[in-house]
Amino acid sequence: MNRYKILKDKLEQKRAVIGVIGLGYVGLPLAVLLAKKGYMVRGFLRHKDKVTQLNNGENDLGDESLTKSLKAVLSKGSLSVFKFSKDKLADCDVYIVCVPTPVTEDKKPDLTALMSVAAHLKELDLAGKLIINESTVAPTMTRAVLGELSDVEYFLACSPERIDPGNDLRGVSNIAKVLGGLNENSLQLAKIIYEQILSADVVTVSSLEAAEMTKMLENTYRAVNIALINEVAQLCEKIDLDVLEIVKAASSKWSFHAHYPGVGVGGHCIPVDPYYLLKLAKENKVDMNVVKQSLLTNESMPTKFAQMIKSEYRDGMKVLLYGVTYKKDVADIRESPVLELMKILKEMKIEFMIYDPVLSDAELKRLDITNAKLQVVDMLIVGTGHMALSEDYKKLVGNNTIVIDGRNFFLNKVGRSVVGVGRRLL
Ligand code: SAJ
């Protein structure tokens, strides 16, 4: 019987052992879902302390329902977590790779994590096994890093992750997935798994590269459209228009997709993925000036926002910065524009207290931040529009408080005035 048929039968009967490599905000929900759907799942991590934490059912993703499901599949024995080891890896039939693909300081793709996984897999007998890359990369990278690990036949597919951190409505099981394969057999094998576990569509494309490019397009599309609205917001400020009124009105058009201006663009996807695309474009001598400029526009927003603060700031003002994370109600500071804003304000010698209700004590400690006591201040700066602000502002804003609103959180005037990004409430 051929290797394709053997693995196909194992998958159809859920007898395959699935290894999920990397158990962060992408890998952990996927590993738990696979286990809940009846697979025997092994999670792999580099660090022993994280392995222990997860095997105890704990995780730092701050998602209660995930923690509950994690505990259930651990106690059932359908999920177990290991530090990388050849023998534990060797027992798996499928490897789903969910590792970070950041950029370096000088904005170059950093495939260190993906290449280290490839090194582990290369040591195994991969005959008849299936590798699926969920890590975000640009076209040709999956093939380059995971495509030549063995002379024997193994299967390779790519299905870029589409997790939306902090959005309870969009969980891993109900997000449509794009899927491309090294060949038809690879595609069909991976498709079996995703169709078994997802309630959303599995969108198959013609190749690994088509799947990689789809992810590049969807996230670069978002970065470019955020840059557009950041520029329109700056013009609205000059001519006293309210950018939110304009966006709302434009949303009445079928082909308009609303994006919102702000203090900047953070996270490990939107400000990062376009740089993978730009590298590929450069290698192929294609000028992607719109993408380049969009990234620069978004990266300039913390400085522009700091200048807005400076123009309203008076010496001796009591100032509080509310929210540090990159996205509302998500406890993640990676690439947060507010960190850049804090640096600029310090260079401007503007003193400020900080408060973020979403960051854990451990994270606050790591960032050397002490949450200030909520009290009426002269200036409230909104760095992240956490939902808790809808209550907390009552302790922060007095009649004379100026609010500099980096996320246009306040839809109506509070305090003395609200200076937003592209709008003023006076
Ligand atoms: N942002 C704006 N204006 C906007 C939207 C976002 O300034 O109109 C800022 C956010 O404040 C944040 C950054 O951009 O700092 C990224 O925001 P995001 O909502 O895109 O957050 P992410 O990074 O969690 O994006 C994820 C992405 N998912 C994947 O890459 C798999 C992204 O593709 C999704 O579009 C996004 O979730 C989503 O909300 O759907």
Boltz pocket constraint, residues with backbone or C-beta under 6 A from the ligand:
constraints:
  - pocket:
      binder: B
      contacts: [[A, 161], [A, 162], [A, 163], [A, 164], [A, 165], [A, 218], [A, 219], [A, 222], [A, 226], [A, 258], [A, 259], [A, 260], [A, 261], [A, 262], [A, 263], [A, 264], [A, 265], [A, 266], [A, 267], [A, 268], [A, 269], [A, 270], [A, 326], [A, 327], [A, 328]]
      max_distance: 6.0
